[in-house]
Structure formats: structure tokens, C-alpha cells
């Protein structure tokens, strides 16, 4: 059975637009809820975590304007997070076209239906697209259509454990071979205060504006917006691994009593937890950290923690306290996204090696006996996460309808702090594209602010290996940054030409730095092997820095050609294809190789033959000088002994050359003045 891993994550929570921002906010112990103007005055305490949902690029996702206007906003943010998760996995979206990839999208209470259905405004009911916009299967089906997936497409409604239910179905589908990869999406928007009011009547939502998980003064949770998308793959196909999905289960276990259907049965929860760890052969003592539901309702928290204490601590004979926490203390209650939000927090802990604190906790809930006795320990401040090879992390969440969900994740095998400083110390060129100029600038900032990490750069290169439909800007970044080494420009087809320079372009040590590039070095090794039997040390020629580096024209010929052949191979390796090529003088050999007329061996041997011939044939002695002046400026400065100047119309660059006459003055009287910029093909 294939091991399933989380290889990509897209997320949006109050105050954070991605997982990196979310992790930063958690480690800063921020309270990510604020006053809202969404709700009508005097309905309920106007506090919730807000995620902007108004900005949706329907053109990018190929959705008609009529449909976009009436679409459920939780679906809109689900689209965006799904796209983000695929890119985060290091995949170009088109690479999944036609693949056996499934989509499992969870949803909860849809507060937007009343906006159109129950207002009594007949004007809003004129467009039948409302039915499509509010249809819950639209999210998974539309994602499947947009990416051209051929796998299963499910709409999942599991109440507040819907995210974990989608994760369970997706992971099982991959393990059972029903799909090769899967996108798990969940989104929720807290649109109306009336919903909070009703949940407050059940004791599940607080009117204090603060979620006090596990605290004696807890009165429920604050509601919040959020969306998470996880991209799952088999471990042998994933380019990165945030976590290994070892077990995920969701069950209806029945209420604590008939009078309160919102409280899951403690006994049922305990038996449920015991079954999970027995079924998947996982020792509860290996749990390094558990992210609990932590709703903030004292009775509800006590039911949850007492079941965890009995099943995973006491019955497992755990010797040390089990560290617990709840992300709800930061972001509040996110409906069907709760379980996936908890997974995001655990990923942050694994990536950074630090468990973010559970804030707003002051006094332990006295009804949670394991908490009072110290068998369960709330992480009250940022705490190092210690993982061994067999350590696991767990997520537990509860729904409104006495459903519970639990997931067990294996640690990232690479561990935290994976900043890589390769031995070659070479800077990296990262190319990218973006939807607009503003987005491109954000990409530049993100790349430059990240630690030097070649695995990260590899993922970026894979994502942007080809044009992404709808991305209209492109650019590049050189890392590590040493100044103004970025470029952002509109995405347009620009011609690329290879220009191969001639004699005079060589310089001492010109191959030293280039030999750090593997493709370049491998090419030089092959060319060196061709010339070595002929008495030529090509590597020495390219790396020598002394005054005799190019004292022989033979060295110049083979050095120039070798560099041009090797650089052509480097450009080919990174996918640069020229629309044309030009070779001048000795550069004609490199041009012939690029055009396919010569092989590597033929090009270097031709250069060797030209150099040998130049040395063997008696030549008329002469001199040449390149001068940064135009013809009209050069002419008055020439000595009077010059008797032949070829007059042309020049601008600012000239070459003066001539041969030596054997006369008594020993002068150089015949001079040809040539314009360096006279060819219209070379004009800027």
C-alpha cells in the first residue's frame, strides 16, 4: 500500500494569505480576529476572523461573469487555494491535465443562500445561474473541469469535521488505486451575525470576542473565515513532503445524552480513538503533539480532553505529559475547515521546529481531569518540537452533530532547518511568471526573502517551466541577491539570437568560474579528451591567468571554440532555443555547432586545425587597435605617414589595422578604418 504525503498546501485565514504568513502570525502569537462591519448592528458581537472573498478573478478560472456574481464565496476562495496548493507542490498546472487526480471538496453551512433565495426580491431571482452558483458540487466539479482531471470528484458535507472527512476519502482513494493524486479543499465564510447568534444559543459560539480553549473561563469560540487546500500524492511521486498521512478516520459516535445532541459521547470518543490506533498499529506513546478541537465551551472541552486522556495517555501508559493545543485560540472556529487548519498549524511546527503557543489560556478547565492532573499539558508559549524517527502528530476535531474526526501524521523526514548551502556556491537564476505586475513584485519579494535553498528553487523552476495560462507578466531573480538583479516585464514573445564572437574575445582565466556549472564542465571534459592526444591541455588553457595564457593563437582558437560549444550546451540544457544565430570569424565554428552542422568533436578539431595553420603559414606582420571614436574623430589624429584610409560613414567605434612596410621609417602607413557598428543587424 502506497504511503500518502501532503506535498502542497494553499491556505487563507484572517490576516494571512498563505501558509508562510499564517505560520509567522502563529509564532508571533497573534489573535487573528477583529471587529466586522458585515453583520447587522445589534444582532451579535461584531467580531470574527475575516478573509477577503470579494476579489475573485473569474476570467482566470474560465468562469462566466453571470455565474461568478452569484457564486458561493467559500467556493471562490476554494478555487484560489486549490490552484495555490498545486503550485506549492512544485507542479505546473498543465502537467496534471488528463491525470487520474481526484477532488474532494468539503463545505458547511452556506450562509449566502438567503442572500438570493429568501429576500423576497424578485429581481434577484431572474437569473437561473443562482442555482449553479449555490450548488455545493460545483466546487469539486469545476476544479476537475478547470484542471482537466480524470479522477473522482466529490462534494463532502461532514459538518465541522468535513475537512478531515475529505482528507480520509482522498487518502483512501490513493491507497486503493482509485486515483494517483488528490486535491482536498474546504472553505467557509462567516457572512451573517444571525448564524453566530443561533450557535451562541447552543453554547458553541462566544459573545466575548475571544476563544479561550481549555480555559476555565471559556464560553465558546469566535467564528472565522478560512480556506485550506491540500494536495496529496504517493510518496514516490511527490517532489516535497510536508507530512505523511498515516491515519484519518471520521465517525458518528452519538451524543453524550439525548438532551444535548451537540456533545459527542465521551465513551464513544474514547472507543473511537482506541480503534484508530489499534487499526493502524500506531503506539499512542509516540504522539509528540496533539492539536485538539478546543472549542472553548467548558463542557465540550472537558468531554474531548477526558476522552483523549483516557484513551491516549492513561490506557497507553504514557510516561510524560501529552502536549496539546488549539489553533482556534488564534483564528476561532472555521466550520468545515477546522481539521485542516489544525494540520496547517502542525506543518508550521514541523517546518520550523517550534510549536506555536495556544493563546488566551490562563486557568485550566477544572472538569478536564487530565489537564488538572498534568497528564495533558497545554503549550502556553512557543515550544521546541522534538521528533524522533517514530514520532507522530495528531489532530482531533468534533462536529456539531456528534461526529468526531482524528488524523495521525508522520513527521517530515527532512526535518526543520533545511537551509542548503551547496558546495559550488553558485548563484541561482530563477525565472517566473505572474498574473499581473503587482503579483510579480510579490513573487520577487518572496523569493528574495527566503533562505538560500536549492530544493525550493528547483520547485520554482518546475512550476514555471512553461507558460501558465492567464499569467501575463514574467521576470527573473538571481539568488542570493547582490543588488539590482531582478527583472519584471509583460509576457511577450521576444526573439532570442545566439551571437558567436570571433578572435579577440578571449581573456585569461575565462573558463575558471564557468567550470562550476556541471553542464559546462562536462562539455570541457569531453573536448579536453579530444585535444589531449594532440598535445593540448584545454583545461589549463581555459583556467590559466598568467601573461602567457593566450600567447599562442592556437590557444585562442581552441579556447574560444570550447567556451562557445560548452555555453551552447548550457543554454540548451535550460531550454533556451534561439530563433537565429550569427558567427563572426572564429565564432563561426561555435555557430556551426549550434546549428547542427558540426559535432562537438568536429568543432574543436576545426579550431585546432585553424590554429595550427595560422602558426605554420608565414604571415605578413600587422597590428590592429579598437578605438572608441568615430571616423571623423579618428582621422585628424592619424600620423601624416598614413597614405591610405578607407572612408566610410562611422559613428562612435572604429578599428584601425594595417601591415608593416619594410622601409627605413619602420612606420605603419597603410591603415584601414572600420566602423564597429556599421552592420544594421548589430545596431541597438
Secondary structure, 3 states (H helix, E strand, C coil): CCCEEEEEEEEEECCECCHHHHHHHHHCCCCCCEECCCCCCCCCCCEEECCCCCCCCCCCCCCCHHHHHCCCHHHHHHHHHHHHHHHHCCCCHHHHCCCCEEEEEECCCCCCHHHHHCCCCHHHHCCCHHHHHCCCHHHHHHHHHHHCCCCCEEEECCHHHHHHHHHHHHHHHHHCCCCCEEEEEEEECCCCHHHHHHHHHCCCECCCCCCCCCECCCECECEECEEEEEEEEECCCCCCCCEEEEEEEEEECCEEECCEEEEECHHHHHHHHHHHHHHCCCCHHHEEEEECCCCCEHHHHHHHHHHHHHHHHHCCCCCCCEEEECCHHHHCECHHHHHHHHHHHHHHHHHHCEECCCCCCCCECCCCHHHHHCCEEECCCCEECCCCCCCEEEEEEECCCCEEEEEEEECCCCCCCCCCCCCCCCCEEEEEEECCHHHHHHHHHHHHHCCCCHHHHHHHHHHCCCCCCCCCEEEEEEECCCCCCEEEEECCCCCCEEEECCCCCCCCCCCCCHHHCHHHHHHHHHHHHHHHCCCCCHHHHHHCCCCCCCCCHHHHHHHHHHHHHHHHHHHHHCCCCCCEEEECCCHHHHHHHHCCCCCHHHHHHHHHHHHHHHHHCCCCCEEEEEECCCHHHHHCCCCCCCCECCCCCCCCCEEEEEECCCCCCCCCCECEEEECCCCHHHCC
